[in-house]
Amino acid sequence: MLNKICDLLEKTGNIRRSSYLWNAINAMLSALQSPVILMVMTRTNGVYDAGVFSIAFAVASLMLYVGLYGLRRFQASDIHEKYSFQEYQAMRFVTCGAMIVASGAYCVYGIGFKGYGPEKAAVVLLMCMLKLVQAYTDVIHGNMQQKDRLDVATKCSSIRYVLEVLGLIAALAVTHNLLLSSIVCVAVSVIGMMLTTVNAGRRYCTSYRPSISREKFRTLLIDGFPIFISLFLNMYISNAPKYAIDAYLTEEIQAVYNIIFMPAFMVMLIANFIFNPILTSYAELWLSGTREAFRELNRRIRQQLLLVLGLTVLGLAVAWTIGIPILSWIFGVDLHAYRIELCIVMIGGGALAYATFFSTVVTIIREQNFLLVCYGIAALAAFVLSGILVRNHGILGAATLYAVIMTILAVLLAVLTFKKLSDARRNLQNA
């Protein structure tokens, strides 16, 4: 049975086309996870539980980056295999352990200082464990991508996403209990991981036994640290309005903000599914060191920038015209007072997509140390502005905060990216 599952996952007529297709499907399923669950939850459990789930999912998404340690892009573009899979996996075990500790510490902090009840803290912890599954499977998927089988990796994660959503929705429909439903969701996710990712990974990974020397661990820790900090700060920045709402406003307002936030987040995720398959090809162009390859790399970068702009403009047009009626109907919540907020958040979503792309390029050209400055400035702006805007202006302040900090981040990363590419072009001309 396990071998038949592997055969089905590997079956394809064209690996490259299948990689793009399944990466698109995977990105869409990832983007739809939270909206679909919220849509069901507002009807089965009400807006309050939807708010609890929203902040739990936001905290778990932040903790996910502790587990990932920013190494997927590094691993996928490590075409000369500076580090082996066993070394990447050993590092992932350490970072997943740190993720568990950080998640538990946040829940204790929530109970002690933020007024979390035991049930809310438990839901937050369970959502963190759900993301822990994703953090571990990612290292196996990265190895598959190195072996040019991104299609298999994205099929595995797509199946797991579907199982997680179906498991949570089914449990909600039967029990109307968020805590029990979260337990079911985590259990289903683990089963899905074992049947797909771990099972299929046997054909690509040399061994599941982690092994790493002290020196390799130190260098990998150093290589990944700038990416980890930048991505962790990126997630903090993205969710700063949610954390501020959690601190100053109500669960009901949290649910409303998360509903209008969904379309903007989907713009970034749709752009992301286009970015992921290009990592290896961009790295190959950069490492070739020829003028022709550099011109091709610049051409592809311009194409991606225009694509993100098109997605953002399209999303903004839909948000202004039919966005609010559609969201109100889908989630069963009256949102007609929030059209301006939705459009502001959409602008922020486009800026985040740009920021994600620029950070990807900077990682490929191995200038990731400079990311810390950009994300540090944006995170500082978020920290300073979040309380002021959200406490005084509610959801409008949260939407404005999101758009402002995303724009700051995108501009900083754009300046950094074009500066480094300009330096590289000048070096080629002088060579």
C-alpha positions in Angstrom: 0.0 0.0 0.0 2.8 2.5 0.9 4.6 1.8 -2.3 1.4 2.3 -4.3 0.9 5.7 -2.6 4.5 6.6 -3.7 3.9 5.5 -7.2 0.7 7.7 -7.4 2.6 10.7 -6.1 5.4 10.3 -8.6 3.2 9.6 -11.6 3.4 12.4 -14.1 3.8 13.0 -17.8 6.0 16.1 -17.4 7.8 16.8 -14.2 8.3 20.6 -14.8 4.6 21.2 -15.8 3.4 19.1 -12.9 5.6 21.0 -10.5 4.1 24.3 -11.5 0.5 22.9 -11.5 0.8 21.3 -8.1 2.7 24.2 -6.6 -0.2 26.4 -7.7 -2.7 23.9 -6.2 -0.7 23.7 -3.0 -0.5 27.5 -2.6 -4.2 27.8 -3.2 -5.0 25.2 -0.6 -2.7 26.8 1.9 -4.4 30.2 1.2 -7.8 28.7 1.6 -7.2 26.8 4.8 -8.0 29.6 7.2 -10.8 31.2 5.2 -12.6 27.9 4.7 -12.3 27.0 8.4 -13.4 30.6 9.4 -16.4 30.3 7.0 -17.6 27.1 8.7 -16.7 28.3 12.2 -18.7 31.5 12.0 -21.7 29.4 11.2 -21.2 26.4 13.6 -19.6 28.1 16.6 -20.1 31.9 16.1 -17.8 34.9 15.8 -16.2 34.5 19.2 -14.6 31.1 18.5 -13.7 32.4 15.0 -11.7 35.1 16.7 -10.0 32.6 19.0 -9.1 30.4 16.1 -7.8 33.4 14.1 -5.3 34.6 16.8 -4.3 30.9 17.4 -3.5 30.5 13.7 -1.6 33.8 13.7 0.5 32.8 16.7 1.1 29.3 15.2 2.2 30.9 11.9 4.7 33.0 13.7 6.0 29.9 15.6 6.3 28.0 12.3 9.2 30.2 11.3 11.1 29.1 14.4 10.7 25.5 13.2 11.6 26.3 9.6 14.6 28.5 10.6 14.3 30.1 7.1 16.3 27.1 5.6 13.8 26.0 2.8 15.0 28.6 0.3 18.6 28.0 1.3 18.2 24.2 1.0 16.2 24.4 -2.3 18.9 26.6 -3.9 21.8 24.5 -2.5 22.3 22.9 -5.8 26.0 21.9 -5.0 24.8 20.3 -1.7 27.0 22.2 0.7 25.0 20.4 3.3 23.6 16.9 3.1 19.9 16.0 3.8 20.9 14.3 7.1 22.6 17.6 8.2 19.5 19.7 7.2 17.3 17.2 9.0 19.4 17.3 12.2 19.2 21.1 12.1 15.4 20.8 11.7 15.0 18.6 14.7 16.8 21.2 16.8 14.7 24.1 15.4 11.4 22.1 15.8 12.4 21.5 19.4 12.9 25.2 19.8 9.5 25.8 18.2 7.8 23.5 20.8 9.5 25.4 23.7 8.6 28.8 22.2 5.0 27.8 21.7 4.6 26.5 25.3 6.3 29.7 26.6 3.8 31.9 24.6 0.8 30.0 26.0 2.1 30.5 29.6 2.6 34.2 28.8 -0.9 34.4 27.4 -2.4 32.9 30.5 -0.3 35.0 32.9 -0.3 38.4 31.1 -2.9 38.5 28.4 -5.9 37.0 30.2 -6.0 33.7 28.1 -8.3 31.1 29.6 -7.1 27.4 29.6 -9.1 26.5 26.6 -7.9 29.4 24.4 -4.3 28.7 25.5 -4.8 25.0 24.6 -6.2 25.9 21.1 -3.2 28.1 20.5 -0.8 25.3 21.5 -2.6 22.8 19.3 -2.4 25.1 16.3 1.3 25.4 17.0 1.6 21.6 16.9 -0.3 21.6 13.6 2.3 24.0 12.2 5.0 21.8 13.8 4.0 19.0 11.3 4.5 21.5 8.5 7.9 22.6 9.8 9.2 19.0 9.8 7.8 17.9 6.5 9.3 21.0 4.9 12.9 19.7 5.2 11.9 16.5 3.3 10.1 18.6 0.7 13.2 20.7 0.3 15.2 17.6 -0.4 12.6 16.6 -3.0 12.9 20.0 -4.6 16.7 19.6 -4.7 16.1 16.4 -6.6 13.9 18.3 -9.1 10.7 16.7 -7.7 8.8 19.7 -6.4 5.7 18.1 -7.8 5.9 15.2 -5.3 6.5 17.6 -2.4 3.6 19.8 -3.3 1.3 16.8 -3.8 2.1 15.6 -0.3 1.5 18.9 1.3 -1.7 19.5 -0.7 -3.1 16.2 0.5 -2.2 17.0 4.1 -3.9 20.5 3.8 -7.1 18.9 2.6 -7.1 16.3 5.3 -6.5 19.0 8.0 -9.4 21.1 6.8 -11.8 18.2 6.4 -10.9 16.8 9.8 -11.4 20.1 11.5 -14.6 20.9 9.7 -16.1 17.5 10.3 -15.2 17.7 14.0 -16.7 21.2 14.3 -19.9 20.0 12.6 -20.3 17.1 15.0 -19.0 18.5 18.3 -19.3 22.3 17.9 -16.2 22.3 20.2 -13.1 24.2 19.0 -10.7 22.4 21.4 -11.8 18.9 20.5 -11.8 19.8 16.8 -8.3 21.1 17.0 -7.1 17.8 18.5 -8.7 15.9 15.7 -7.1 18.3 13.1 -3.6 17.7 14.6 -4.1 13.9 14.7 -5.3 13.8 11.0 -2.3 16.0 10.0 0.2 13.6 11.6 -1.4 10.6 9.8 -1.4 12.4 6.5 2.3 13.3 7.0 3.3 9.7 7.6 1.3 8.3 4.6 2.6 11.0 2.1 5.7 13.0 3.0 7.6 10.5 5.2 6.5 7.6 3.0 7.5 9.2 -0.3 10.6 10.7 1.1 12.2 7.3 1.5 12.9 7.4 -2.3 14.7 10.7 -2.2 16.3 11.0 1.2 19.5 9.1 1.8 18.5 8.4 5.4 16.1 9.7 8.0 18.8 9.3 10.7 20.0 12.8 11.5 23.8 13.3 11.5 25.7 16.5 11.7 29.1 17.6 13.0 29.6 20.4 15.4 31.3 22.5 12.8 28.6 21.9 10.2 25.9 22.7 12.7 27.6 26.0 13.6 28.0 27.0 10.0 24.4 26.0 9.1 23.2 27.9 12.1 25.1 31.0 10.9 24.0 30.6 7.3 20.4 30.3 8.2 20.2 32.9 11.0 19.7 36.0 8.8 17.0 34.3 6.8 15.3 33.0 9.9 15.3 36.4 11.6 14.0 38.2 8.5 11.2 35.7 7.9 10.3 35.6 11.6 10.1 39.4 11.6 8.2 39.2 8.3 5.5 37.1 9.9 5.5 39.3 13.0 5.1 42.4 10.8 2.3 40.7 8.8 0.4 39.7 11.9 1.2 42.8 14.0 -2.3 44.2 13.6 -3.8 40.8 14.9 -1.5 40.8 17.9 -2.6 44.4 18.7 -6.2 43.5 18.3 -5.7 40.6 20.6 -4.2 43.0 23.2 -6.7 45.9 22.9 -9.9 44.8 21.3 -12.3 41.8 21.3 -12.4 38.3 19.8 -15.3 39.4 17.6 -13.3 42.3 16.1 -10.4 39.9 15.6 -12.7 37.7 13.5 -13.9 40.6 11.4 -10.3 41.8 10.7 -9.2 38.3 9.8 -12.1 38.0 7.3 -11.2 41.2 5.5 -7.5 40.3 5.7 -8.0 37.0 3.8 -8.1 38.4 0.2 -4.9 40.4 0.8 -3.1 37.4 2.2 -4.2 35.3 -0.8 -2.6 37.9 -3.2 0.7 37.2 -1.5 0.2 33.4 -1.5 -0.7 33.3 -5.1 2.4 35.3 -5.9 4.4 32.9 -3.7 3.3 29.8 -5.7 4.9 31.5 -8.7 8.1 32.3 -6.8 8.7 28.9 -5.4 9.3 26.9 -8.6 11.9 29.5 -9.8 14.2 29.3 -6.9 16.5 26.7 -8.4 16.5 28.2 -11.9 17.3 31.7 -10.5 20.2 30.2 -8.5 21.6 28.5 -11.6 21.5 31.8 -13.6 23.2 33.7 -10.7 25.9 31.1 -10.2 26.7 30.8 -13.9 28.4 34.2 -13.7 27.9 35.1 -17.4 26.5 38.3 -18.8 23.9 36.5 -20.8 22.7 34.6 -17.7 22.6 37.9 -15.7 20.5 39.6 -18.4 18.1 36.7 -18.3 17.9 36.9 -14.5 17.1 40.6 -14.7 14.4 39.9 -17.4 12.7 37.3 -15.2 12.8 39.6 -12.2 11.1 42.4 -14.2 8.4 39.9 -15.3 7.7 38.9 -11.7 7.4 42.5 -10.6 4.8 43.2 -13.3 2.9 40.1 -12.4 2.7 41.1 -8.7 1.5 44.5 -9.8 -1.2 43.0 -12.0 -2.4 40.7 -9.2 -2.5 43.7 -6.8 -4.5 45.9 -9.1 -6.9 43.1 -9.9 -7.4 42.3 -6.2 -7.9 46.0 -5.4 -10.6 46.4 -8.1 -12.4 43.3 -6.9 -12.2 44.5 -3.3 -13.7 47.9 -4.1 -16.5 46.6 -6.2 -17.8 43.2 -5.1 -15.4 42.3 -2.3 -17.5 43.2 0.7 -20.8 41.6 -0.5 -19.0 38.4 -1.4 -17.1 38.2 2.0 -20.3 39.0 3.9 -22.2 36.2 2.1 -19.3 33.7 2.4 -18.7 34.2 6.1 -22.2 35.1 7.2 -21.0 38.3 8.9 -22.2 41.8 8.0 -19.1 43.6 6.7 -20.6 46.5 4.8 -19.0 49.1 7.0 -15.5 47.9 6.2 -15.0 48.5 2.4 -12.3 51.1 3.0 -10.5 48.9 5.4 -10.5 46.0 2.9 -9.0 48.1 0.1 -6.3 49.4 2.5 -5.4 45.9 3.5 -5.3 44.8 -0.2 -2.7 47.5 -0.9 -0.7 46.0 2.0 -1.1 42.5 0.6 0.5 43.7 -2.7 3.3 45.3 -0.8 3.9 42.1 1.1 4.1 40.1 -2.2 6.8 42.5 -3.4 8.7 42.2 -0.1 8.6 38.4 -0.3 9.9 38.4 -3.8 12.7 40.8 -3.1 13.8 38.8 -0.1 13.8 35.7 -2.2 16.1 37.3 -4.7 18.4 38.6 -2.0 18.6 35.0 -0.5 19.5 33.5 -3.9 22.3 36.0 -4.4 23.5 35.2 -0.9 23.2 38.7 0.5 20.7 37.6 3.2 22.7 39.4 6.0 21.3 42.7 4.7 17.8 41.5 5.2 18.1 42.0 8.9 18.3 45.7 8.6 15.2 46.0 6.4 13.1 43.7 8.5 14.4 45.2 11.7 13.3 48.7 10.6 9.9 47.5 9.6 9.4 45.5 12.8 10.4 48.5 14.9 7.8 50.6 13.0 5.2 47.9 13.6 6.0 47.8 17.3 5.8 51.6 17.7 2.7 52.1 15.6 0.6 49.1 16.5 -0.7 50.2 19.9 -1.3 53.8 18.8 -3.2 53.0 15.6 -5.2 50.0 16.8 -6.1 51.3 20.2 -7.2 54.6 18.9 -8.7 53.7 15.5 -9.9 50.0 15.8 -10.0 48.0 12.6 -9.2 51.1 10.4 -6.1 51.5 12.4 -5.2 47.8 12.0 -5.7 48.0 8.3 -3.6 51.2 8.0 -0.9 49.7 10.2 -0.7 46.7 7.9 -0.4 48.7 4.7 2.1 51.2 6.1 4.6 48.6 7.5 4.3 46.4 4.4 5.1 49.4 2.1 8.0 50.4 4.3 9.4 46.8 4.1 8.8 46.5 0.3 10.6 49.8 -0.4 13.6 48.9 1.8 14.0 45.5 0.2 13.6 46.9 -3.3 16.4 49.4 -2.7 18.6 46.6 -1.4 17.9 44.3 -4.2 18.5 46.8 -7.0 21.6 48.0 -5.3 23.1 44.5 -5.1 22.1 43.7 -8.7 23.6 47.0 -9.9 26.9 46.1 -8.1 26.9 42.7 -9.7 26.3 44.1 -13.2 29.2 46.6 -12.7 31.5 43.8 -11.6 30.7 41.8 -14.7 31.4 44.8 -16.9 34.7 45.3 -15.3 35.7 41.6 -15.5 
